[in-house]
């Protein structure tokens, strides 16, 4: 583990500062790609890092939460926030897929179909291969979902971690990396609408069904539970997206994306 060198952090362009957490996410990712931040490195304390980057603490916190949800950063109570050690599957940069989605107009239906194909496969494999520790982690994330029904953003963090654990439990690093790449894009879109979610309890129950099928070592049941969960998730996200569109000002401002994640 290496403590930070404040000189490697650059202040974000003031003209783009404070609007979203995307610049925080982009800068930290670039620092990891360049090797300025390495697996196991500890980030500066929140107050110091916000000052170094020239952003507000809520903006920084949102960026860190997003990177933690997709497995790039990990926060430990009382210890700080660390770059995750690369012990698991390799991380694939989602930027090329995101660019193709923009250029070719990938639809949400296509993104969900791709996700469903990947996640049904990893769920079936997880039912055959998951270790005791991995199943315990799934159980903890499901419990976390039920505990955060009143906090949609925190619910989403547990949601994403559950799916990452299932993918890792498949034992196939290629499938896991592909799934995580798609999930990164879906998370970035989903975080914009999750506060409108009205089905979090149902979603938590569906995750529990997937977990139980994996725990019972039933690949067919795991694949079926994952398929049903993702089909319901797609319907729920479409409703959230429609609600967001209904609230969009007449000038057309407001975001849209290629898919959602549950």
C-alpha positions in Angstrom: 0.0 0.0 0.0 1.3 3.4 -1.0 0.2 6.8 0.4 -0.7 9.5 -2.1 1.6 12.1 -3.6 -0.5 15.3 -3.9 1.5 16.5 -6.9 -0.1 13.9 -9.2 -3.6 15.3 -8.7 -4.6 18.1 -11.1 -7.3 20.6 -10.5 -10.3 20.0 -12.8 -11.1 22.7 -15.3 -13.2 25.4 -13.5 -15.6 25.7 -16.4 -16.6 22.0 -16.0 -16.3 21.9 -12.2 -19.1 21.0 -9.9 -21.7 20.1 -12.5 -21.4 16.3 -12.3 -19.1 13.7 -10.9 -18.1 12.6 -14.3 -14.8 14.7 -14.4 -13.8 13.2 -11.0 -14.4 9.7 -12.4 -12.6 10.4 -15.6 -9.5 11.9 -13.9 -9.1 9.1 -11.4 -9.5 6.5 -14.1 -6.9 8.2 -16.2 -4.5 8.3 -13.3 -5.0 4.6 -12.8 -4.4 3.9 -16.5 -1.2 6.0 -16.5 0.0 4.2 -13.4 -0.1 7.4 -11.2 -2.4 5.4 -8.9 -1.7 1.7 -8.5 -3.6 -1.2 -6.9 -3.5 -0.8 -3.2 -2.8 2.9 -3.2 -4.7 5.0 -0.7 -6.4 8.2 -1.9 -6.1 11.4 0.1 -8.7 12.1 2.7 -12.0 13.4 1.2 -11.4 17.0 2.3 -7.9 17.1 0.9 -8.8 15.4 -2.3 -11.7 17.7 -3.0 -9.4 20.6 -2.5 -6.7 19.1 -4.8 -9.3 18.5 -7.6 -11.1 21.8 -7.0 -14.5 20.2 -6.6 -17.1 20.1 -3.9 -17.1 17.3 -1.4 -20.5 16.0 -2.5 -19.3 15.9 -6.1 -16.2 14.0 -5.1 -18.2 11.7 -2.9 -20.5 10.9 -5.8 -17.6 10.1 -8.1 -15.9 7.9 -5.5 -19.2 6.1 -4.9 -19.6 5.4 -8.7 -16.0 4.0 -8.9 -16.6 1.9 -5.8 -19.7 0.5 -7.3 -17.9 -0.8 -10.4 -15.0 -2.2 -8.4 -12.3 0.4 -9.1 -12.2 1.8 -5.5 -12.9 0.4 -2.1 -13.6 2.3 1.1 -12.7 0.8 4.4 -14.2 2.3 7.6 -11.6 4.2 9.5 -8.8 3.4 7.0 -9.7 5.4 3.9 -10.4 4.8 0.2 -8.1 2.5 -1.8 -7.5 1.5 -5.4 -8.7 -2.0 -5.6 -6.0 -4.6 -6.0 -6.2 -6.5 -9.3 -6.7 -9.9 -7.8 -9.8 -10.7 -9.8 -10.6 -10.6 -13.5 -9.0 -7.9 -15.7 -10.9 -4.7 -16.0 -12.0 -3.8 -19.5 -12.3 -0.1 -20.4 -15.9 0.6 -21.2 -15.1 3.7 -23.3 -15.0 1.9 -26.7 -18.3 0.3 -26.1 -19.8 3.6 -24.9 -18.5 5.3 -28.0 -20.0 2.6 -30.3 -23.3 3.0 -28.4 -23.3 6.7 -29.2 -22.2 6.3 -32.8 -24.4 3.4 -33.7 -27.4 4.3 -31.5 -27.5 1.1 -29.5 -30.9 0.8 -28.0 -31.7 0.0 -24.4 -33.3 -3.3 -25.6 -30.0 -4.3 -27.2 -28.0 -3.5 -24.1 -30.4 -5.4 -21.9 -30.3 -8.4 -24.2 -26.5 -8.4 -24.2 -26.6 -8.2 -20.4 -29.1 -10.9 -20.1 -27.1 -13.3 -22.2 -24.0 -12.7 -20.2 -25.6 -12.7 -16.8 -27.6 -15.9 -17.3 -24.5 -17.6 -18.4 -22.5 -16.5 -15.3 -25.4 -17.3 -13.0 -25.5 -20.9 -14.2 -21.7 -21.2 -13.8 -21.8 -19.6 -10.4 -24.3 -22.2 -9.2 -21.8 -24.8 -10.1 -18.6 -23.1 -9.0 -19.3 -20.5 -6.3 -17.2 -20.8 -3.1 -18.5 -20.5 0.4 -17.0 -17.0 0.7 -18.5 -15.8 -2.6 -22.0 -17.0 -1.5 -21.5 -15.3 1.8 -20.7 -12.1 -0.1 -23.8 -12.4 -2.2 -25.9 -12.9 0.9 -24.4 -9.7 2.5 -25.2 -7.7 -0.6 -28.8 -8.9 -0.6 -29.0 -8.0 3.0 -27.5 -4.6 2.1 -30.3 -4.1 -0.5 -33.0 -4.7 2.0 -31.3 -2.4 4.5 -31.1 0.5 2.0 -34.6 0.4 0.5 -35.0 4.1 1.5 -31.6 5.0 -0.1 -31.8 4.2 -3.8 -28.2 5.2 -4.6 -26.8 3.0 -1.8 -29.2 0.2 -2.9 -27.7 0.5 -6.4 -24.2 0.1 -5.0 -25.2 -3.2 -3.3 -27.0 -4.2 -6.5 -24.0 -3.8 -8.7 -21.7 -5.5 -6.1 -24.1 -8.5 -6.0 -23.9 -8.9 -9.8 -20.1 -8.5 -9.8 -19.9 -11.2 -7.1 -22.1 -13.6 -9.1 -19.9 -12.9 -12.2 -16.7 -13.6 -10.3 -18.2 -16.8 -8.9 -18.6 -18.1 -12.4 -14.9 -18.7 -12.5 -14.7 -17.4 -16.1 -12.6 -14.2 -16.1 -13.5 -13.4 -19.7 -17.3 -13.5 -19.1 -16.8 -11.6 -15.9 -14.8 -8.8 -17.6 -17.3 -8.5 -20.4 -20.2 -8.4 -17.9 -18.5 -5.7 -15.8 -17.8 -3.6 -18.9 -21.5 -3.6 -19.8 -22.5 -3.1 -16.2 -20.3 0.0 -16.0 -22.3 1.7 -18.8 -25.6 0.6 -17.3 -24.7 1.8 -13.9 -23.7 5.3 -15.2 -27.1 5.5 -16.8 -29.1 4.0 -14.0 -27.7 6.3 -11.3 -29.5 9.2 -13.1 -32.9 7.6 -12.6 -32.6 5.4 -9.6 -34.2 7.9 -7.2 -37.4 7.5 -9.1 -37.4 3.7 -8.4 -40.6 2.3 -6.9 -39.8 -1.3 -7.0 -36.7 -1.7 -4.8 -38.2 -4.2 -2.5 -39.3 -6.4 -5.4 -35.8 -6.0 -6.9 -34.2 -7.1 -3.6 -36.5 -10.2 -3.6 -35.5 -11.1 -7.1 -31.8 -10.9 -6.2 -32.5 -13.2 -3.2 -34.1 -15.7 -5.6 -31.0 -15.7 -7.7 -28.8 -16.1 -4.6 -30.9 -19.0 -3.3 -30.7 -20.8 -6.7 -26.9 -20.5 -6.6 -26.7 -21.6 -3.0 -28.8 -24.7 -3.9 -26.3 -25.5 -6.7 -29.1 -25.4 -9.3 -27.8 -23.9 -12.6 -31.2 -24.1 -14.4 -33.0 -22.3 -11.6 -30.2 -19.7 -11.3 -30.4 -18.9 -15.0 -34.2 -18.7 -14.9 -34.1 -16.4 -11.8 -31.6 -14.2 -13.4 -33.6 -14.0 -16.6 -36.8 -13.0 -14.7 -35.0 -10.5 -12.6 -33.4 -8.7 -15.6 -36.7 -8.7 -17.5 -38.4 -7.0 -14.6 -35.5 -4.6 -14.2 -35.8 -3.6 -17.8 -39.5 -2.8 -17.4 -38.8 -0.9 -14.2 -36.1 1.2 -15.8 -38.3 2.0 -18.8 -40.9 3.4 -16.4 -38.2 5.5 -14.6 -36.9 6.8 -17.9 -40.5 7.8 -19.0 -41.0 9.6 -15.7 -37.8 11.5 -16.2 -38.8 12.4 -19.7 -42.1 13.7 -18.5 -40.2 16.0 -16.1 -37.8 17.2 -18.8 -38.2 20.9 -19.7 -39.7 21.9 -23.0 -36.2 23.0 -24.3 -35.2 19.3 -24.3 -32.5 19.5 -21.6 -32.0 16.4 -19.6 -30.1 13.1 -20.1 -30.8 9.9 -21.8 -28.8 6.7 -22.1 -28.5 3.3 -23.6 -29.7 1.2 -20.7 -30.3 0.8 -17.0 -29.1 -1.5 -14.2 -30.9 -3.2 -11.4 
